[in-house]
Amino acid sequence: MLKEVRVNRFLQTRGITENHRGYPNDREIRIFGGDTETVNGQPDTLQLCYQGQPEIWKVDEKTIFPTLTKWLEGHARGHGVNLCFFHNLNFDIRVLFRDSLQEIYDKYNDIPLEKNGWKIRIMFGKVNKVDLHKGKLKVRLIDSAAFCPPGGKSLRAALKIYGVDANKMEPPKDLGEKPLTKEGYAYALNDAVVEEK
């Protein structure tokens, strides 16, 4: 049985408070949605979304990564957590880093690259991810499909399973075969918006 309990001076003067160190609060987290479209295996468009405001760019294998990083530099937080979700990132990695495919294929699953002043670490596994780092800016591209239960790997199925109030549009009939039309651009932008949610 304890007869005497000693409380140190710090606890006597300050009491016990909740410790928030190491865990970001909502103001320190930025969530983005992203997607790519290809034509016959070549990068065609890049779509990114933040706070429901999607943007789309016509790209090729030389311009896709600089377009991505320029947009991230304007939207990501220098301090805090920056997550950009891509559904089926395994596909998008090969589009975003099309000009580095040989370097990717020469490695196994943990692939370091450097491009345009960015340090990149591509990791293939149960959760595919790409860490981008430049100065104080850190962004993680992450595969949202990894968080879906079996049978829910499509973006449409994932939205239904998790009860997300968003509608995924039907893909154009010639998606991946011909450059996007006006309807195709609407579809591509919708994917980025839905991915952010």
Salt bridges, closest charged atoms under 4 A:
GLU4 OE2 - ARG6 NE 2.99
GLU18 OE2 - HIS20 NE2 4.00
ASP44 OD1 - LYS58 NZ 2.35
GLU55 OE2 - HIS75 NE2 3.86
GLU73 OE2 - LYS134 NZ 3.10
ASP99 OD1 - LYS115 NZ 2.75
ASP110 OD1 - ARG121 NE 2.81
ASP131 OD1 - ARG140 NE 2.58
GLU170 OE2 - ARG156 NH2 3.23
ASP191 OD1 - LYS168 NZ 2.75
